């Protein structure tokens, strides 16, 4: 199925401007009709959902550009893509550790205020 940029915007939850930005950055590639209008397919829907998840992990635009470039080069780039994913996973684990440290700090402070550290 083919979707206009407006339809694809609604499907993806991204604004038309964001889709154009991702295209300009080389992260998303639209197809072009005979009238030179952008259109997207169901394959693009799966890809944009993946891009949105990458963004939610905090992956930078630069790294998403690199990942997209590798993806469009084909399966021979899977090892390189895995490196990017493992690097981002390391970042998330470090962030998780920092959040856990902050939670522990606040819990200790709350216990101090409630007089629970003395017991």
C-alpha positions in Angstrom: 0.0 0.0 0.0 1.1 3.5 -0.7 0.7 6.5 1.7 1.0 10.2 1.1 3.2 12.1 3.5 0.1 13.3 5.3 -1.3 9.8 5.7 2.2 8.5 6.7 2.4 11.3 9.2 -0.8 10.1 10.9 0.3 6.5 10.8 3.7 7.2 12.3 2.6 9.9 14.7 5.3 12.2 13.4 4.7 15.6 11.9 5.2 16.2 8.2 8.1 18.5 9.1 9.8 15.7 11.2 9.4 13.2 8.3 11.0 15.8 5.9 13.8 16.4 8.5 14.5 12.7 8.8 14.5 12.4 5.0 16.9 15.4 4.7 19.2 13.8 7.3 19.3 10.5 5.4 17.4 8.5 8.1 14.2 8.0 6.1 13.9 7.6 2.3 10.6 8.3 0.7 9.6 7.0 -2.8 8.5 9.5 -5.5 5.5 9.2 -7.7 5.4 10.2 -11.4 4.4 13.7 -10.2 7.4 13.8 -7.8 5.2 13.5 -4.7 6.5 11.6 -1.7 4.9 8.4 -0.8 5.6 5.7 1.7 4.9 2.0 1.9 4.2 -0.6 4.7 8.0 -1.3 4.8 8.5 2.3 5.6 6.1 2.0 8.5 8.1 -0.7 10.1 11.3 1.3 9.6 9.9 4.6 11.0 8.7 2.7 14.1 12.2 1.4 14.6 13.7 4.9 14.1 11.2 6.2 16.7 12.4 3.5 19.2 16.0 4.4 18.5 15.3 8.0 19.2 13.6 7.0 22.5 16.8 5.2 23.5 18.6 8.5 23.2 20.5 7.6 20.1 21.9 10.7 18.4 20.8 11.8 14.9 24.4 11.2 13.7 24.3 7.5 14.9 20.8 7.1 13.4 22.2 8.4 10.1 25.0 5.9 10.2 22.6 3.1 11.1 20.2 4.0 8.2 23.1 4.2 5.8 24.3 0.8 6.8 20.7 -0.6 6.6 20.3 0.6 3.1 23.6 -0.9 2.1 22.2 -4.4 2.9 22.7 -7.4 5.1 26.5 -7.4 4.8 26.5 -4.4 7.2 24.7 -6.3 10.0 27.9 -6.6 12.1 28.4 -2.8 11.9 24.8 -2.2 12.9 25.2 -4.5 15.8 28.1 -2.4 17.0 25.9 0.6 17.0 23.1 -1.2 18.9 25.5 -2.6 21.5 27.0 0.8 22.0 23.5 2.3 22.6 22.7 -0.6 24.9 25.8 0.3 27.0 24.6 3.9 27.2 21.2 2.8 28.4 22.7 0.5 31.0 24.9 3.4 32.3 21.8 5.6 32.4 19.9 2.9 34.3 22.7 2.7 36.9 22.7 6.4 37.4 18.9 6.4 37.9 19.2 3.6 40.4 21.9 5.6 42.3 19.6 8.7 42.3 16.7 6.6 43.6 18.9 5.1 46.4 20.0 8.6 47.4 16.5 9.9 47.6 15.3 6.9 49.5 18.1 7.3 52.0 17.2 11.0 52.4 13.6 10.2 53.0 14.5 7.6 55.6 16.6 10.2 57.3 13.8 12.7 57.5 11.4 10.0 58.7 13.9 8.9 61.4 14.2 5.4 59.9 18.0 5.4 59.5 18.5 5.2 63.3 16.7 1.9 63.7 
